[in-house]
Structures are given as structure tokens and as C-alpha cells.
Amino acid sequence: MRSAVAARLRLVPVVCLLILVACERRAEPGDWRVYGADKANTKYSPLDQITADNVSQLEVAWRWASIDQPILDADTSLWTGQNEATPLAVDGIRRSAFHHSFFFPILSFS
């Protein structure tokens, strides 16, 4: 009896792991869900619209100003340094962290 219970209990972690793996959503091409692109930090992107042949033809398509400057203008006692956050892209929405603990979407793309 005890050995049957022990055998079943040994299966619990395996079943839990299988459920977690099955429930984890795969990243869509272009998603950058974690720092380094994936949990292995490969920094690989399968996107292929920009190539060595056309990179010289790129032009600025949009500019975005963070909310930091209006906050600093409103309260001169605040100070901020250079922002070097890595934006994340999930479900077509790019998100980034900014000074003063703000984290919000900055661009929707398709």
C-alpha cells in the first residue's frame, strides 16, 4: 500500500511540470517577452524584413518622447539618469520601463 502511494507521489512533480509546459504560450514571431528575447537570452529574432541589403534605406518612421521630461519640469527636486531599459514586445504592443517607475506601452505595431 505504501509503495503504491509513494509511486503516485513521485508522479506529482512530473504531472505539474507537464501542465506548466502545456500552458505556457509560445511567443509569436516578433514578440520579445523577456530580456534577451527568450529565457535562454539568445537575443535572436526570426524577423527578416531588415536585411544587410536594405538597412541603408531605413528612415525614421516615428519618434516618441517619454513622460519623464514633463514630470521633471513639474518637480525640479526630481533627478533622472540615462534610461537604458530593454523594451519588451508582446502581442504586437511594445512596452518599456521608464524612470520614476513607469511601465507602459509605447507603440502598437502589426
Residue, then its C-alpha position, 0 to 999 in steps of 0.5 A: m500500500r505504501s509503495a503504491v502511494a509513494a509511486r503516485l507521489r513521485l508522479v506529482p512533480v512530473v504531472c505539474l511540470l507537464i501542465l506548466v509546459a502545456c500552458e505556457r504560450r509560445a511567443e509569436p514571431g516578433d514578440w520579445r517577452v523577456y530580456g534577451a528575447d527568450k529565457a535562454n537570452t539568445k537575443y535572436s529574432p526570426l524577423d527578416q524584413i531588415t536585411a544587410d541589403n536594405v538597412s541603408q534605406l531605413e528612415v525614421a518612421w516615428r519618434w516618441a518622447s517619454i513622460d519623464q521630461p514633463i514630470l521633471d519640469a513639474d518637480t525640479s527636486l526630481w533627478t533622472g539618469q540615462n534610461e537604458a531599459t530593454p523594451l519588451a514586445v508582446d502581442g504586437i504592443r511594445r512596452s518599456a520601463f521608464h524612470h520614476s517607475f513607469f511601465f507602459p506601452i509605447l507603440s502598437f505595431s502589426 
